[in-house]
Amino acid sequence: MVNVKIIAVVAAVLIVVCGAAAAVTLFSGEKKGLYQLDATVTEVNMARCSATPGVILAIEQLYRDYYGEILYDFTLEEAKADTKFWNEYGKWDPIVTKKTNGTLDVKISTAYMDKLKTTDIKNIPVCDTAVIVGTIHSETIYFLACTANDVVPYSEESFASTEIKEYMNKTITGGMQYSYFENNDIEHMVKYIEKNRYHEIGANTTPTVETERLLNALENSKTKGVKNTIFLGSGARVDSKDMYDRFFKSCEVTSSYCALFSPNTIPEIYSTIECIGLILGFDRETIDEVIQDIQVRLYNIYRSVQELTKEEAPGKVYLETYAGKAASSAMYKVIFDLLGFDTSLLDGAEHDIESLLKDQPSYIVFFTNDYRSMDEKMRTKT
């Protein structure tokens, strides 16, 4: 986390130490750029602000960076008893049905079908290996593997686990470019997946997947003992029938399977965890434990925010991407709505310093993969 208030104070101290004349010339006490707002400023991992189990880590960090310690330690039963919370953030509609023969009927969700108000259901067996696009899928698999091995995700114990490493390497055999994981702090891939065993498919987003490389990755996934392979992609980016057919045809010709998900809310994260867990053969207890852990932790944050904002709302939040524009995805708004903020500035537009000083956000957030200097981000340097 970068706390720019601390940075500003340290800078002032360093200048004074170097000499009084320098202090007058270089630091007159007048705040510049977005420092004039006296906002709380932090950085957060972009991948964890998406529809993955790891969103709970992002929400907890963002809460602590602004408010401090979480006030409550409620139980699952207490969370369920709060019907307002449970109806909005606890309950979910399953997108998978387990059949008597052990196969799964999975509801496929895409932008293309949402426009037509249709749903496609595909029958999928339990799969041994997966080719993935999107950290939604890989982080879900990681959380399930950690829970099955009774370790905390992203703990030193998890990174030292040979069982988790072997499972991740055996299961996630290919997908988006490995450099994406290296450049975007995707620890659950970089620390476990061996690069020389991983088959890239020439893309970091679902629409840009190269068909030939996907076919090769699916074929390469079928090593000795592997019965079934699945391609997991983002349905939110599949906006045409041609694209939809291309993925399912690629899986069909390689005797593989395909599932596309479009989670945009907290409950939809639960349904995706359940579906991916069942597809990869995790037991019900493990799946439920992952979901329930998120539900309880989320409730403690929810109630803490209620307590801290009952007299005064914290104001507006401004979340900026590395492209210098406001973030705008549905999940970002879900996160900051839950944290009590006004999300009107999360509009995908470019906000110059004049407009931000006028709008006066009380919380400014950047992503950890934003390699601009803090002076550039805070508008004191162009």
C-alpha positions as CSV (number, residue, x, y, z in Angstrom):
1,M,0.0,0.0,0.0
2,V,1.2,3.5,-0.8
3,N,0.0,6.2,1.6
4,V,0.7,9.5,-0.1
5,K,0.1,11.5,3.1
6,I,3.1,9.7,4.6
7,I,5.1,10.2,1.4
8,A,4.4,13.9,1.5
9,V,5.5,14.3,5.1
10,V,8.6,12.2,4.6
11,A,9.5,14.4,1.5
12,A,9.1,17.5,3.6
13,V,11.3,16.2,6.4
14,L,14.0,15.2,3.9
15,I,14.0,18.6,2.4
16,V,14.2,20.4,5.8
17,V,17.1,18.1,6.8
18,C,19.0,19.1,3.6
19,G,18.7,22.8,4.5
20,A,16.3,25.6,5.3
21,A,16.9,27.3,1.9
22,A,15.9,24.1,0.1
23,A,12.8,23.9,2.2
24,V,11.7,27.3,1.1
25,T,12.5,26.6,-2.6
26,L,11.3,23.1,-3.0
27,F,8.6,22.7,-0.3
28,S,6.7,25.8,0.7
29,G,4.0,23.9,2.5
30,E,1.5,24.4,-0.4
31,K,0.1,21.1,-1.5
32,K,0.0,20.4,-5.2
33,G,-2.0,18.1,-7.5
34,L,-4.4,15.7,-5.9
35,Y,-2.6,16.1,-2.6
36,Q,-4.8,19.1,-2.1
37,L,-7.7,16.8,-1.5
38,D,-6.3,15.3,1.7
39,A,-7.8,12.0,0.5
40,T,-6.8,8.6,1.6
41,V,-4.7,7.0,-1.2
42,T,-3.9,3.3,-1.7
43,E,-3.1,0.7,-4.2
44,V,-4.9,-2.6,-4.7
45,N,-4.2,-5.7,-6.8
46,M,-6.3,-5.4,-10.0
47,A,-6.9,-9.2,-10.4
48,R,-8.4,-9.4,-7.0
49,C,-11.0,-6.7,-7.8
50,S,-12.7,-9.1,-10.2
51,A,-15.2,-11.9,-9.7
52,T,-13.0,-14.3,-7.9
53,P,-12.8,-15.6,-4.3
54,G,-9.8,-13.3,-3.9
55,V,-12.2,-10.3,-4.0
56,I,-12.6,-10.8,-0.3
57,L,-8.9,-10.0,0.1
58,A,-9.2,-6.8,-1.9
59,I,-12.3,-5.7,0.0
60,E,-10.6,-6.3,3.4
61,Q,-7.5,-4.4,2.3
62,L,-9.5,-1.5,1.0
63,Y,-11.6,-1.4,4.1
64,R,-8.5,-1.4,6.4
65,D,-6.7,1.2,4.4
66,Y,-9.5,3.6,4.8
67,Y,-11.3,2.7,8.0
68,G,-8.8,0.8,10.0
69,E,-9.5,-2.5,11.8
70,I,-12.7,-4.5,11.2
71,L,-15.0,-4.1,14.2
72,Y,-16.9,-7.4,14.3
73,D,-16.4,-11.2,14.3
74,F,-19.8,-12.6,13.5
75,T,-20.6,-16.2,12.7
76,L,-22.3,-17.6,9.6
77,E,-25.5,-18.1,11.5
78,E,-25.5,-14.4,12.5
79,A,-24.9,-13.4,8.8
80,K,-27.8,-15.5,7.7
81,A,-30.1,-14.0,10.3
82,D,-29.5,-10.5,8.8
83,T,-32.0,-10.9,6.0
84,K,-31.1,-7.6,4.3
85,F,-27.4,-8.6,4.0
86,W,-28.2,-12.2,3.2
87,N,-30.6,-11.4,0.4
88,E,-28.1,-9.1,-1.2
89,Y,-24.7,-10.7,-0.5
90,G,-25.4,-14.2,0.8
91,K,-27.8,-16.1,-1.3
92,W,-27.1,-17.2,-4.9
93,D,-28.7,-19.0,-7.7
94,P,-26.8,-22.2,-8.8
95,I,-25.7,-22.4,-12.5
96,V,-24.9,-26.1,-12.2
97,T,-27.0,-29.2,-11.6
98,K,-25.5,-32.6,-10.8
99,K,-27.2,-35.4,-12.6
100,T,-27.7,-39.0,-11.4
101,N,-25.0,-40.2,-13.8
102,G,-22.4,-37.9,-12.3
103,T,-22.3,-35.4,-15.2
104,L,-23.2,-31.7,-14.8
105,D,-25.7,-29.5,-16.5
106,V,-24.0,-26.1,-16.7
107,K,-25.7,-22.8,-17.6
108,I,-23.5,-21.0,-20.1
109,S,-23.6,-17.2,-19.8
110,T,-22.3,-14.8,-22.5
111,A,-22.8,-11.2,-23.5
112,Y,-24.2,-12.6,-26.8
113,M,-26.9,-14.6,-25.2
114,D,-27.7,-11.9,-22.6
115,K,-28.7,-9.6,-25.4
116,L,-31.1,-12.3,-26.7
117,K,-32.3,-13.2,-23.2
118,T,-31.4,-16.8,-23.7
119,T,-29.4,-19.4,-21.8
120,D,-27.5,-22.4,-23.1
121,I,-27.1,-25.5,-21.0
122,K,-24.2,-27.8,-21.7
123,N,-23.7,-31.3,-20.2
124,I,-20.2,-31.6,-18.9
125,P,-18.5,-34.5,-17.1
126,V,-16.0,-34.0,-14.2
127,C,-12.8,-32.8,-15.8
128,D,-9.1,-33.5,-14.9
129,T,-7.5,-30.5,-16.6
130,A,-8.3,-27.0,-17.6
131,V,-7.1,-24.4,-20.1
132,I,-8.1,-21.0,-18.8
133,V,-8.4,-17.4,-19.8
134,G,-9.0,-15.0,-16.9
135,T,-7.8,-15.0,-13.3
136,I,-11.4,-15.6,-12.2
137,H,-10.9,-19.3,-13.1
138,S,-7.3,-19.8,-11.9
139,E,-7.8,-18.1,-8.6
140,T,-11.0,-20.0,-7.9
141,I,-9.1,-23.3,-8.5
142,Y,-6.3,-22.1,-6.2
143,F,-8.7,-21.2,-3.4
144,L,-10.4,-24.6,-3.7
145,A,-7.0,-26.4,-3.7
146,C,-5.9,-24.5,-0.6
147,T,-9.1,-25.3,1.2
148,A,-8.9,-29.0,0.3
149,N,-5.4,-29.0,1.8
150,D,-6.5,-27.0,4.9
151,V,-4.2,-24.1,4.3
152,V,-4.9,-20.3,4.0
153,P,-4.6,-18.9,0.4
154,Y,-1.5,-16.8,-0.1
155,S,0.0,-17.9,3.2
156,E,3.6,-19.0,3.3
157,E,2.3,-22.5,4.1
158,S,0.3,-22.5,0.9
159,F,3.3,-21.5,-1.1
160,A,5.4,-24.2,0.5
161,S,2.8,-26.9,-0.2
162,T,4.0,-29.5,-2.6
163,E,0.5,-30.9,-2.8
164,I,-1.0,-27.6,-4.0
165,K,1.9,-27.1,-6.4
166,E,1.4,-30.5,-7.9
167,Y,-2.3,-30.1,-8.2
168,M,-2.1,-26.6,-9.8
169,N,0.5,-27.8,-12.4
170,K,-1.5,-31.0,-13.1
171,T,-4.8,-29.2,-13.5
172,I,-4.1,-25.8,-15.1
173,T,-2.2,-26.9,-18.2
174,G,-2.4,-23.9,-20.4
175,G,-4.2,-20.6,-21.1
176,M,-3.4,-16.9,-21.2
177,Q,0.2,-15.6,-21.6
178,Y,2.5,-16.4,-18.7
179,S,4.0,-12.9,-19.0
180,Y,0.6,-11.6,-17.9
181,F,0.9,-13.4,-14.6
182,E,4.4,-12.1,-14.1
183,N,3.5,-8.5,-14.9
184,N,0.3,-8.3,-12.9
185,D,1.2,-9.8,-9.5
186,I,-0.7,-13.0,-10.1
187,E,1.1,-14.9,-7.3
188,H,-1.1,-18.1,-7.5
189,M,0.1,-18.7,-11.0
190,V,3.8,-17.5,-10.9
191,K,4.5,-19.4,-7.6
192,Y,3.0,-22.7,-8.7
193,I,2.8,-23.1,-12.4
194,E,6.0,-24.2,-14.1
195,K,6.4,-22.1,-17.3
196,N,8.0,-24.9,-19.4
197,R,5.0,-27.1,-18.8
198,Y,2.3,-24.5,-19.5
199,H,0.8,-24.1,-23.0
200,E,0.0,-20.5,-24.0
201,I,-2.9,-19.7,-26.3
202,G,-1.7,-16.4,-27.6
203,A,-4.1,-14.1,-25.7
204,N,-5.0,-12.6,-22.4
205,T,-8.6,-12.0,-23.1
206,T,-11.3,-14.4,-24.4
207,P,-12.1,-12.7,-27.7
208,T,-8.4,-12.7,-28.8
209,V,-7.8,-16.4,-28.2
210,E,-6.0,-17.9,-31.3
211,T,-7.9,-20.9,-32.4
212,E,-4.9,-23.0,-33.5
213,R,-3.1,-22.4,-30.2
214,L,-6.3,-23.2,-28.3
215,L,-6.6,-26.5,-30.2
216,N,-2.9,-27.3,-29.4
217,A,-3.3,-26.4,-25.7
218,L,-6.4,-28.6,-25.4
219,E,-4.6,-31.5,-27.1
220,N,-1.5,-31.1,-25.0
221,S,-3.7,-31.1,-21.9
222,K,-4.6,-34.7,-22.6
223,T,-1.6,-36.4,-21.0
224,K,-1.6,-39.9,-19.7
225,G,-4.4,-40.6,-17.4
226,V,-6.4,-37.5,-18.3
227,K,-10.0,-38.3,-19.2
228,N,-11.6,-34.9,-19.7
229,T,-10.3,-31.4,-20.4
230,I,-12.2,-28.1,-20.2
231,F,-11.7,-24.6,-21.5
232,L,-12.8,-21.9,-19.1
233,G,-13.3,-18.4,-20.5
234,S,-15.1,-15.2,-19.9
235,G,-18.6,-15.2,-21.3
236,A,-18.9,-11.4,-20.6
237,R,-16.5,-10.9,-23.6
238,V,-18.2,-13.3,-26.0
239,D,-20.6,-11.0,-27.8
240,S,-21.3,-12.8,-31.1
241,K,-22.6,-16.2,-32.2
242,D,-19.5,-16.7,-34.4
243,M,-17.2,-16.3,-31.4
244,Y,-19.4,-18.6,-29.3
245,D,-19.4,-21.3,-31.9
246,R,-15.6,-21.0,-32.4
247,F,-14.9,-21.9,-28.8
248,F,-17.4,-24.8,-28.6
249,K,-16.3,-26.1,-32.0
250,S,-12.6,-26.1,-30.9
251,C,-13.6,-28.1,-27.8
252,E,-15.7,-30.4,-29.8
253,V,-13.0,-31.4,-32.3
254,T,-10.6,-32.1,-29.5
255,S,-13.1,-34.1,-27.5
256,S,-12.9,-31.4,-24.8
257,Y,-15.5,-29.2,-23.0
258,C,-16.2,-25.5,-22.6
259,A,-17.7,-23.4,-19.9
260,L,-18.1,-19.6,-20.1
261,F,-19.0,-17.5,-17.0
262,S,-20.1,-13.9,-16.6
263,P,-20.2,-13.1,-12.9
264,N,-20.8,-9.5,-12.0
265,T,-22.0,-9.6,-8.4
266,I,-21.0,-11.2,-5.1
267,P,-23.7,-14.0,-5.3
268,E,-22.6,-14.8,-8.9
269,I,-19.0,-15.4,-7.5
270,Y,-20.5,-18.1,-5.3
271,S,-22.3,-19.7,-8.2
272,T,-19.1,-19.7,-10.2
273,I,-17.0,-21.2,-7.3
274,E,-19.6,-24.0,-7.0
275,C,-19.7,-24.7,-10.7
276,I,-15.9,-24.7,-11.2
277,G,-15.5,-26.8,-8.1
278,L,-17.9,-29.5,-9.2
279,I,-16.5,-29.5,-12.8
280,L,-13.0,-30.2,-11.3
281,G,-14.3,-32.9,-8.9
282,F,-14.0,-31.0,-5.6
283,D,-16.3,-32.4,-2.8
284,R,-19.3,-30.5,-1.5
285,E,-17.6,-29.8,1.8
286,T,-14.6,-28.0,0.3
287,I,-16.8,-25.9,-2.1
288,D,-19.1,-24.9,0.8
289,E,-16.2,-24.0,3.0
290,V,-14.8,-21.6,0.4
291,I,-18.1,-19.9,-0.1
292,Q,-19.0,-19.7,3.6
293,D,-15.6,-18.2,4.5
294,I,-16.3,-15.3,2.1
295,Q,-19.8,-14.9,3.3
296,V,-18.7,-14.5,7.0
297,R,-15.8,-12.2,6.2
298,L,-18.0,-10.1,4.0
299,Y,-20.6,-9.8,6.7
300,N,-18.1,-8.5,9.3
301,I,-17.0,-5.8,6.8
302,Y,-20.6,-5.0,6.0
303,R,-21.6,-4.5,9.6
304,S,-18.4,-2.6,10.4
305,V,-19.1,-0.2,7.5
306,Q,-22.7,0.3,8.8
307,E,-21.4,1.2,12.2
308,L,-18.7,3.6,11.0
309,T,-21.0,5.4,8.5
310,K,-24.2,5.6,10.4
311,E,-23.8,9.3,11.0
312,E,-21.9,10.4,7.9
313,A,-21.1,8.7,4.6
314,P,-17.4,8.7,3.6
315,G,-18.0,10.4,0.3
316,K,-16.8,9.6,-3.2
317,V,-14.2,7.1,-4.4
318,Y,-12.0,7.4,-7.4
319,L,-10.4,4.3,-8.8
320,E,-8.0,4.9,-11.7
321,T,-6.6,2.3,-14.2
322,Y,-3.1,2.4,-15.5
323,A,-4.5,4.0,-18.7
324,G,-5.3,7.1,-16.6
325,K,-9.1,6.7,-16.8
326,A,-11.6,5.8,-14.1
327,A,-12.4,2.2,-13.7
328,S,-16.0,1.3,-14.6
329,S,-16.7,-2.5,-14.3
330,A,-19.7,-3.7,-12.4
331,M,-17.6,-5.4,-9.8
332,Y,-15.7,-2.3,-8.8
333,K,-19.0,-0.6,-8.1
334,V,-20.2,-3.6,-6.1
335,I,-17.0,-3.4,-4.0
336,F,-17.2,0.3,-3.2
337,D,-20.9,0.3,-2.7
338,L,-20.5,-2.3,0.0
339,L,-17.7,-0.2,1.5
340,G,-20.1,2.7,1.8
341,F,-18.8,5.0,-0.9
342,D,-20.4,7.1,-3.6
343,T,-19.3,5.4,-6.9
344,S,-20.5,8.1,-9.3
345,L,-16.8,8.7,-10.4
346,L,-16.4,5.1,-11.6
347,D,-17.6,6.0,-15.1
348,G,-14.7,4.9,-17.4
349,A,-14.0,8.6,-18.3
350,E,-10.8,10.5,-18.1
351,H,-10.8,12.9,-15.1
352,D,-8.4,15.8,-15.1
353,I,-7.1,17.5,-12.0
354,E,-9.6,20.3,-12.1
355,S,-12.6,18.0,-12.2
356,L,-11.2,15.8,-9.4
357,L,-10.6,18.8,-7.2
358,K,-14.1,19.9,-7.8
359,D,-15.6,16.4,-7.2
360,Q,-13.5,15.9,-4.0
361,P,-13.2,12.1,-3.7
362,S,-12.2,11.1,-0.2
363,Y,-10.6,7.8,-1.3
364,I,-8.3,7.5,-4.3
365,V,-7.2,4.1,-5.4
366,F,-4.7,2.9,-8.0
367,F,-3.8,-0.6,-9.2
368,T,-0.5,-2.2,-8.2
369,N,0.3,-2.9,-11.8
370,D,0.2,0.8,-12.6
371,Y,3.8,1.7,-13.3
372,R,3.4,5.4,-13.5
373,S,5.2,7.4,-10.8
374,M,3.1,8.6,-7.9
375,D,3.7,12.2,-9.1
376,E,2.1,11.3,-12.4
377,K,-0.8,9.6,-10.8
378,M,-1.4,12.4,-8.3
379,R,-1.2,15.0,-11.1
380,T,1.9,16.9,-9.8
381,K,3.9,15.8,-12.9
382,T,2.8,15.2,-16.5
